[in-house]
Amino acid sequence: MPTRILPAVGDADAARSVTTLLSQLPDAEPVTPVADSTQLIDTLARLAAESVDELPEVVVVHERIGPVPALELIREVALRFPAVGVILVTSDASPGLFQAAMDYGARGLLALPLSYEELAGRVQTVAQWSVGVRRHLGAGGDVFTGVGGTVVTVSGAKGGVGATFTAIQLALAAQASGRGTALVDMDLQTGDVASYLDVQFRRSVVDLAAINDISPRVLADAVFRHDTGLALLLAPADGERGEDVTDRAARQIVSALRSRYEVVVIDCGAQLSGAGAAAVEMADRALLVATPDVVAVRGAKRAVRMWDRLQIRKAEETTVVVNRHSRATEIQPPLIQKITGTAVAATAIPAHFKELQSVVDAGRVHELENKSSVKQALWGLAGELGLVEAPQDAPKAGRFRGGDRGPVGFRRRREG
């Protein structure tokens, strides 16, 4: 059986060179190269959704792959697709980098310029290892091989637009539908998830920042299990400690959570940190909450442009959620969509703060009544995003065309 090899090389000339050399290997079947980290993860996820046997045995990662650094990318592949062997191709073959690559989950390292003999030997060894892992899986081994959970980030166009409340309600909706859900407070200096959910806690996301290998037990020790069933990973009580959570640490934490939970909702706040940027970049869905006023819409446009400049996320890959919407406001969702260049969620959240005031003041927003139109809209948004499964007889979710009309229910997502 031929060995399927997927090259992940950002530079076009380097990709052609690597593919040509791989095609000369005996019993090798090079797959069409991918140009960046996002494309690699998406390709592997699509193949894994069909069957572990559809995955390539070997992935060759070039040192200049982006936007996620090569070592971080190797860690994510190793965590999410453990039946795939990864080889790092680099111009630095020092013992230090070799050890780091092994620590991150690589099965081998090759120095540039590539040697046919070394490449053939390493590919053969890694392919044999991969086949052995798959044989173990076929025998009923309890190894995570799925695509991983869905990661949704919620950011604010500015402070006070309701990003934290939105994140909490989306997580509650996913958990209530029977999906294992983690809610992460990545607003590291001013996070309020604990206050909204009446939680006293000792551990926080900072406790995972210095850990290179986040095992399920280590993760469980850092997570707070809420009465609702949500797994909470909270921001530190002392905001200055948030600086310990680097973008590298955030990638490890998000990858670990994705491998353990079906849904991971991350509150990134309104200020962009390195950790928040890493989370937004890794997310399956990135939400930007804005209110229908000039300042918030300008903030949304500013955030979208910054994400694009920093190569975190493109505007068309971002979804704006309109909060506190009313048909009486001059700024309506279609205008926000035109100004920001993003998608806009079909479900708008009505401006009915009186429904929320008592539970917000009490710090128990999880006790918001089901008849609340705000809760119905947010849980309908969760259905629109595919975070919950909708009962077939559920009422149709509200749309921004109707403003603050009537109750909203679950909606099953349909994507082309």
Solvent accessible surface area in square Angstrom, and as a share of the most:
residue,aa,sasa,rsa
1,M,189,0.84
2,P,63,0.40
3,T,25,0.15
4,R,39,0.14
5,I,0,0.00
6,L,1,0.01
7,P,0,0.00
8,A,0,0.00
9,V,3,0.02
10,G,37,0.36
11,D,62,0.32
12,A,65,0.50
13,D,92,0.48
14,A,20,0.15
15,A,13,0.10
16,R,151,0.55
17,S,72,0.46
18,V,6,0.04
19,T,36,0.21
20,T,77,0.45
21,L,32,0.16
22,L,0,0.00
23,S,65,0.42
24,Q,106,0.47
25,L,11,0.05
26,P,100,0.63
27,D,112,0.58
28,A,21,0.17
29,E,80,0.36
30,P,38,0.24
31,V,55,0.31
32,T,109,0.63
33,P,41,0.26
34,V,7,0.04
35,A,55,0.43
36,D,49,0.25
37,S,2,0.01
38,T,73,0.42
39,Q,80,0.36
40,L,0,0.00
41,I,18,0.09
42,D,82,0.42
43,T,17,0.10
44,L,0,0.00
45,A,15,0.12
46,R,142,0.52
47,L,36,0.18
48,A,12,0.09
49,A,76,0.59
50,E,117,0.53
51,S,42,0.27
52,V,34,0.20
53,D,85,0.44
54,E,74,0.33
55,L,1,0.01
56,P,4,0.02
57,E,9,0.04
58,V,0,0.00
59,V,0,0.00
60,V,1,0.00
61,V,0,0.00
62,H,5,0.02
63,E,49,0.22
64,R,155,0.56
65,I,9,0.04
66,G,23,0.22
67,P,60,0.38
68,V,12,0.07
69,P,69,0.43
70,A,11,0.08
71,L,40,0.20
72,E,14,0.06
73,L,1,0.00
74,I,0,0.00
75,R,20,0.07
76,E,12,0.05
77,V,0,0.00
78,A,29,0.23
79,L,57,0.28
80,R,8,0.03
81,F,1,0.00
82,P,32,0.20
83,A,1,0.01
84,V,4,0.02
85,G,0,0.00
86,V,1,0.01
87,I,0,0.00
88,L,4,0.02
89,V,1,0.00
90,T,2,0.01
91,S,78,0.50
92,D,70,0.36
93,A,59,0.45
94,S,44,0.28
95,P,117,0.73
96,G,53,0.51
97,L,36,0.18
98,F,94,0.39
99,Q,101,0.45
100,A,29,0.22
101,A,0,0.00
102,M,58,0.26
103,D,91,0.47
104,Y,19,0.07
105,G,26,0.25
106,A,4,0.03
107,R,101,0.37
108,G,2,0.02
109,L,25,0.12
110,L,10,0.05
111,A,34,0.27
112,L,54,0.27
113,P,128,0.80
114,L,36,0.18
115,S,39,0.25
116,Y,83,0.31
117,E,128,0.57
118,E,99,0.44
119,L,1,0.00
120,A,25,0.19
121,G,38,0.36
122,R,82,0.30
123,V,8,0.05
124,Q,111,0.49
125,T,71,0.41
126,V,2,0.01
127,A,8,0.06
128,Q,112,0.50
129,W,77,0.27
130,S,0,0.00
131,V,64,0.37
132,G,29,0.28
133,V,28,0.16
134,R,25,0.09
135,R,166,0.60
136,H,100,0.44
137,L,24,0.12
138,G,72,0.70
139,A,89,0.69
140,G,64,0.62
141,G,19,0.19
142,D,150,0.78
143,V,54,0.31
144,F,80,0.33
145,T,39,0.23
146,G,29,0.28
147,V,48,0.28
148,G,25,0.24
149,G,9,0.08
150,T,40,0.23
151,V,0,0.00
152,V,0,0.00
153,T,0,0.00
154,V,0,0.00
155,S,7,0.05
156,G,5,0.05
157,A,8,0.06
158,K,68,0.29
159,G,53,0.51
160,G,62,0.60
161,V,2,0.01
162,G,18,0.17
163,A,11,0.08
164,T,22,0.13
165,F,18,0.07
166,T,2,0.01
167,A,0,0.00
168,I,0,0.00
169,Q,0,0.00
170,L,0,0.00
171,A,0,0.00
172,L,13,0.07
173,A,0,0.00
174,A,0,0.00
175,Q,41,0.18
176,A,69,0.54
177,S,45,0.29
178,G,65,0.62
179,R,53,0.19
180,G,31,0.30
181,T,0,0.00
182,A,1,0.01
183,L,0,0.00
184,V,0,0.00
185,D,1,0.01
186,M,3,0.01
187,D,25,0.13
188,L,13,0.06
189,Q,116,0.52
190,T,96,0.56
191,G,26,0.25
192,D,68,0.35
193,V,0,0.00
194,A,16,0.13
195,S,76,0.49
196,Y,52,0.20
197,L,1,0.00
198,D,78,0.40
199,V,11,0.07
200,Q,160,0.71
201,F,55,0.23
202,R,207,0.76
203,R,108,0.39
204,S,4,0.02
205,V,0,0.00
206,V,10,0.06
207,D,53,0.27
208,L,3,0.02
209,A,14,0.11
210,A,95,0.74
211,I,56,0.28
212,N,87,0.45
213,D,108,0.56
214,I,17,0.08
215,S,42,0.27
216,P,72,0.45
217,R,195,0.71
218,V,47,0.27
219,L,5,0.02
220,A,67,0.52
221,D,87,0.45
222,A,5,0.04
223,V,22,0.13
224,F,73,0.30
225,R,142,0.52
226,H,12,0.05
227,D,136,0.70
228,T,49,0.29
229,G,19,0.18
230,L,0,0.00
231,A,0,0.00
232,L,1,0.00
233,L,0,0.00
234,L,3,0.01
235,A,7,0.06
236,P,11,0.07
237,A,92,0.71
238,D,76,0.40
239,G,17,0.17
240,E,123,0.55
241,R,105,0.38
242,G,4,0.04
243,E,132,0.59
244,D,79,0.41
245,V,7,0.04
246,T,69,0.40
247,D,68,0.35
248,R,89,0.32
249,A,3,0.02
250,A,0,0.00
251,R,25,0.09
252,Q,4,0.02
253,I,0,0.00
254,V,0,0.00
255,S,2,0.01
256,A,4,0.03
257,L,1,0.00
258,R,4,0.02
259,S,20,0.13
260,R,142,0.52
261,Y,32,0.12
262,E,85,0.38
263,V,0,0.00
264,V,0,0.00
265,V,0,0.00
266,I,0,0.00
267,D,0,0.00
268,C,9,0.05
269,G,8,0.08
270,A,40,0.31
271,Q,150,0.67
272,L,63,0.31
273,S,46,0.30
274,G,43,0.41
275,A,1,0.01
276,G,2,0.02
277,A,17,0.13
278,A,2,0.01
279,A,0,0.00
280,V,1,0.00
281,E,27,0.12
282,M,20,0.09
283,A,8,0.06
284,D,69,0.36
285,R,57,0.21
286,A,1,0.01
287,L,0,0.00
288,L,1,0.00
289,V,0,0.00
290,A,0,0.00
291,T,8,0.05
292,P,15,0.10
293,D,54,0.28
294,V,80,0.46
295,V,94,0.54
296,A,0,0.00
297,V,5,0.03
298,R,160,0.58
299,G,2,0.01
300,A,0,0.00
301,K,64,0.27
302,R,149,0.54
303,A,14,0.11
304,V,5,0.03
305,R,137,0.50
306,M,60,0.27
307,W,8,0.03
308,D,74,0.39
309,R,168,0.61
310,L,105,0.52
311,Q,135,0.60
312,I,19,0.10
313,R,28,0.10
314,K,110,0.47
315,A,21,0.16
316,E,121,0.54
317,E,91,0.41
318,T,1,0.01
319,T,13,0.08
320,V,0,0.00
321,V,0,0.00
322,V,1,0.01
323,N,16,0.08
324,R,103,0.38
325,H,0,0.00
326,S,25,0.16
327,R,146,0.53
328,A,96,0.74
329,T,44,0.25
330,E,168,0.75
331,I,23,0.12
332,Q,48,0.21
333,P,1,0.01
334,P,72,0.45
335,L,76,0.38
336,I,0,0.00
337,Q,78,0.35
338,K,166,0.70
339,I,64,0.33
340,T,9,0.05
341,G,44,0.42
342,T,6,0.03
343,A,44,0.34
344,V,18,0.11
345,A,3,0.02
346,A,24,0.19
347,T,0,0.00
348,A,10,0.08
349,I,2,0.01
350,P,12,0.07
351,A,47,0.37
352,H,62,0.28
353,F,108,0.45
354,K,187,0.79
355,E,62,0.28
356,L,18,0.09
357,Q,90,0.40
358,S,82,0.53
359,V,20,0.12
360,V,40,0.23
361,D,109,0.57
362,A,66,0.51
363,G,9,0.09
364,R,80,0.29
365,V,0,0.00
366,H,32,0.14
367,E,90,0.40
368,L,9,0.04
369,E,102,0.46
370,N,114,0.59
371,K,159,0.68
372,S,7,0.04
373,S,20,0.13
374,V,4,0.02
375,K,20,0.08
376,Q,40,0.18
377,A,0,0.00
378,L,1,0.01
379,W,48,0.17
380,G,0,0.00
381,L,0,0.00
382,A,0,0.00
383,G,0,0.00
384,E,22,0.10
385,L,2,0.01
386,G,20,0.20
387,L,1,0.00
388,V,3,0.02
389,E,106,0.48
390,A,10,0.08
391,P,70,0.44
392,Q,183,0.81
393,D,130,0.67
394,A,25,0.19
395,P,83,0.52
396,K,182,0.77
397,A,7,0.05
398,G,26,0.25
399,R,51,0.19
400,F,40,0.17
401,R,188,0.69
402,G,4,0.03
403,G,11,0.10
404,D,45,0.23
405,R,146,0.53
406,G,49,0.47
407,P,93,0.59
408,V,12,0.07
409,G,12,0.12
410,F,50,0.21
411,R,76,0.28
412,R,92,0.34
413,R,89,0.33
414,R,190,0.69
415,E,118,0.53
416,G,129,1.24
